Amino acid sequence: MRVLVLFAHPCPESFNAAVHNVVVETLEAKGWDVDDCDLNAEGFYPVLSELERREYHDTPSNIDKVRPYVERLQAADAMVMVFPVWNFGYPAILKGFIDRVFLPGVSFHLADGGIRPGLTNIKKFAACTTYGGTRFRAFLNGDPPRKCVTRHIWYACGMPKKRYIPLYDMNNNQTPALEAHLDRVRREMEAF
């Protein structure tokens, strides 16, 4: 089974990078074929250009500029996103990946006036996130990343089994809480 791990933090020394490492190491130890996509290290360009927007609905030519990423996404049996929550949203590079790669004909199909999921190849999905703020602050702001992951991405994948693994209040957590979170991530990935 092949899993696409989308990682979206620019700093290799970050706690989010430690989460990413646990995800990759645990999945590999469990026998997964891991396609580790570090968007920053790969230099993914997140800006949807004017031309790409104009060609957005022109399938299949709309994938030409991002074909390697589309192929990786379509080759996956599972997907794990690892990212920090910044300003109650995705980092720009991850948002840009979704804008540029989750295209009509890829992540969804327009048919009969409705939308059908397109990534039905993905049978399992997880997101490991870190928030600077508390769960309560996220709740007061509507927790957009949680909703985007557990609704939009989940639906695009044909509603697979999903896990959302957040660490809130990152700015105030001490070593025991951070280590406990890494243990939780490890257990979740062992059961993935």
Buried (B, 14 or more C-beta within 10 A) or exposed (E): EBBBBBBBBBEEEBBBBBBBBBBBEBBBEBEBEBBBBBBBEEEBBBEBEEEBEEBBEEBEEBBEBBEEBBEBBBEBBBBBBBBBBBEBBBBBBBBBBBBBBBBBBBBBEEEEEEBEBBBEBBBBBBBBBBBBBBBEBBEEEEBBBBEBBBEBBBBBBBEBEBBBBBBBBBEEBEEEEBEEBBEBBBEBBEEB
